[in-house]
Amino acid sequence: LKPYRVRVNAILDSTLAFAPSNIDKTDGKLNSSEGNLMADIILTQAAPIFKSRTGKEVDIALMNYGGIRNVISAGPVTARTAFEVMPFENYIVVLQISGSVIREMVNYLISSNRPQPISGIKIVLNREGRLQEVTVQGAPLDEEKTYYLATINYLLEGGGNADFLKKNNGVTDLNYLLRNAMIDYFKSVDTLRASVDDRFIQLDNQ
């Protein structure tokens, strides 16, 4: 068993990428560096697979704050990093969903009081904390339009109180573990760039 364990550890601990600083899900109020990275990974890795199977584009990605289980520490990023951040066997699914359900998702995000991981969508609250603007891939949210949302099976199955996802008009299972998507992404980039940004903001009182 020992040679096997040594081999497994060597695979888990080989450097795939480098993080210049800690990437943490608690470093922002409405969005976080780690949440942004995770949602961006889902969108980036799911999009080409979904496009090749369906000819459609993935518009948005959604994950849950609670599903991120560890900080990505500054320094070498490895396969073990992916297991520590995502110890669950969650896999990526793409939902066909109406703009009106995306509106429900936005309300869910506003009321969650956690920086839930999102990508492909931008939410602006006014100074009083009420919704001012929603854009998807740079265009205003259209409640009549069909969108394609990449998420994880845990949320589709009702985890995280994301019941609105059950109002989808079709599910494509990519047969792709989120952890494997992370590892593939780590291999594809030299340096992990992640920060709090403007994808979900509240206008200040100035």
C-alpha positions in Angstrom: 0.0 0.0 0.0 2.8 2.4 0.8 4.1 2.8 -2.8 0.6 3.4 -3.9 0.0 6.0 -1.3 3.3 7.8 -2.2 2.2 7.8 -5.9 -1.2 9.2 -5.0 0.3 11.9 -2.9 2.7 12.8 -5.6 -0.2 13.2 -8.1 -2.3 15.2 -5.5 0.6 17.5 -4.6 2.1 18.3 -8.0 1.8 22.0 -8.8 -0.8 22.9 -11.4 -0.9 26.7 -10.9 0.2 29.4 -8.5 -1.9 31.7 -6.3 -0.1 35.1 -5.7 -2.3 35.7 -2.6 -5.0 33.9 -0.5 -8.3 33.4 -2.3 -11.1 33.5 0.2 -14.9 33.3 0.2 -15.2 35.8 3.1 -13.3 38.7 1.6 -16.3 40.6 0.2 -19.9 41.4 1.2 -21.8 40.8 -2.1 -19.1 38.9 -4.1 -15.8 37.3 -3.0 -12.6 36.4 -4.7 -13.1 32.6 -4.2 -16.8 32.7 -5.1 -16.0 34.6 -8.2 -13.2 32.2 -9.1 -15.5 29.1 -8.6 -18.4 30.5 -10.6 -16.0 31.6 -13.4 -14.5 28.1 -13.4 -18.0 26.5 -13.8 -18.8 28.9 -16.7 -15.4 28.6 -18.4 -15.2 24.8 -18.2 -18.9 24.1 -18.9 -19.3 26.4 -21.9 -17.2 24.5 -24.6 -18.7 21.1 -23.6 -22.3 22.4 -23.6 -21.6 24.3 -26.9 -20.2 21.1 -28.6 -23.2 19.1 -27.5 -26.0 21.6 -28.1 -24.7 24.5 -30.1 -25.9 26.8 -27.3 -23.9 29.2 -25.2 -23.9 29.1 -21.4 -25.0 32.5 -20.1 -24.7 32.3 -16.3 -23.1 30.2 -13.6 -24.3 29.8 -10.0 -22.8 28.0 -7.1 -23.5 28.1 -3.4 -21.4 29.9 -0.8 -21.6 26.9 1.6 -20.2 24.5 -1.0 -16.8 26.2 -0.9 -15.1 24.4 2.0 -11.6 25.8 2.2 -9.5 28.9 1.3 -7.0 28.6 -1.6 -3.8 29.6 0.1 -1.1 31.7 -1.5 1.5 29.5 -3.2 1.3 26.4 -5.3 -2.1 25.2 -6.3 -2.5 21.4 -6.7 -5.1 18.7 -7.2 -5.2 18.4 -3.4 -6.3 22.1 -3.3 -9.3 21.1 -5.5 -10.2 18.3 -3.1 -10.0 20.6 -0.1 -12.1 23.3 -1.6 -14.6 20.8 -3.1 -14.7 17.6 -1.1 -18.2 16.7 -2.4 -19.0 14.7 -5.6 -20.9 17.6 -7.1 -21.2 17.7 -10.8 -22.0 20.4 -13.3 -25.4 20.6 -15.0 -26.8 23.2 -17.4 -30.4 24.3 -17.1 -32.6 25.9 -19.7 -34.3 28.6 -17.8 -36.5 31.6 -18.4 -35.6 35.2 -17.6 -38.4 35.3 -15.1 -36.7 32.5 -13.1 -33.4 34.4 -13.4 -35.2 37.3 -11.8 -36.2 34.9 -8.9 -32.5 33.9 -8.7 -31.5 37.6 -8.4 -34.0 38.0 -5.5 -32.6 34.9 -3.9 -29.1 36.4 -4.2 -30.2 39.7 -2.8 -31.8 38.2 0.3 -29.1 35.6 1.0 -26.8 37.9 3.0 -23.9 35.8 1.7 -21.6 36.4 -1.3 -23.0 33.6 -3.4 -20.8 32.6 -6.4 -22.1 34.0 -9.7 -20.7 34.5 -13.2 -22.0 36.0 -16.4 -24.5 38.2 -14.6 -24.1 41.6 -13.0 -26.4 42.9 -10.3 -26.5 46.5 -9.1 -28.4 47.6 -6.0 -29.3 51.2 -5.3 -28.2 53.0 -2.1 -31.3 51.7 -0.3 -30.4 48.1 -1.2 -33.1 47.7 -3.8 -32.5 46.3 -7.2 -31.5 48.9 -9.8 -30.1 46.9 -12.7 -29.5 43.3 -13.9 -27.4 42.4 -17.0 -26.6 39.0 -18.4 -23.5 38.8 -20.6 -23.7 42.6 -20.8 -27.3 42.9 -21.9 -30.3 43.8 -19.8 -32.1 40.8 -18.3 -35.1 39.9 -20.5 -37.8 38.0 -18.6 -39.2 36.5 -21.8 -35.9 35.1 -23.0 -34.5 31.6 -22.5 -31.1 31.5 -20.8 -28.7 28.6 -20.1 -27.5 28.4 -16.5 -24.6 26.2 -15.4 -24.8 25.1 -11.8 -24.2 22.0 -9.6 -26.5 19.1 -9.0 -26.7 19.9 -5.3 -28.5 23.2 -6.0 -30.7 21.6 -8.7 -31.9 19.0 -6.2 -33.0 21.8 -3.8 -29.9 22.3 -1.8 -29.2 25.8 -0.5 -32.9 26.6 -0.8 -32.5 27.2 -4.6 -36.0 25.9 -5.3 -36.4 28.2 -8.2 -34.1 26.0 -10.2 -36.7 23.3 -10.3 -38.7 25.7 -12.7 -36.2 24.8 -15.5 -37.3 23.7 -19.0 -34.6 21.1 -19.4 -31.4 19.8 -17.8 -28.1 18.8 -19.6 -25.8 16.7 -17.3 -22.3 17.3 -18.5 -21.0 14.3 -16.6 -18.3 16.6 -15.2 -17.4 16.8 -11.5 -16.8 20.3 -10.3 -13.6 19.2 -8.7 -12.3 17.9 -12.1 -13.4 21.2 -13.7 -11.2 22.9 -11.1 -8.2 20.7 -11.8 -8.6 21.2 -15.6 -8.9 25.0 -15.0 -5.8 25.0 -12.8 -3.8 23.2 -15.5 -4.9 25.7 -18.1 -3.7 28.8 -16.3 -0.3 29.6 -14.9 -1.4 32.1 -12.2 -4.8 32.1 -10.4 -6.2 35.7 -10.7 -9.2 36.2 -8.5 -10.6 39.3 -6.8 -13.7 41.0 -5.4 -15.1 42.9 -8.4 -18.3 44.6 -9.6 -20.4 41.7 -10.6 -22.7 42.3 -7.6 -22.5 45.8 -6.0 -24.5 48.3 -4.0 -24.1 51.9 -4.9 -22.7 54.0 -2.1 -24.1 57.2 -0.6 -21.5 59.6 -2.1 
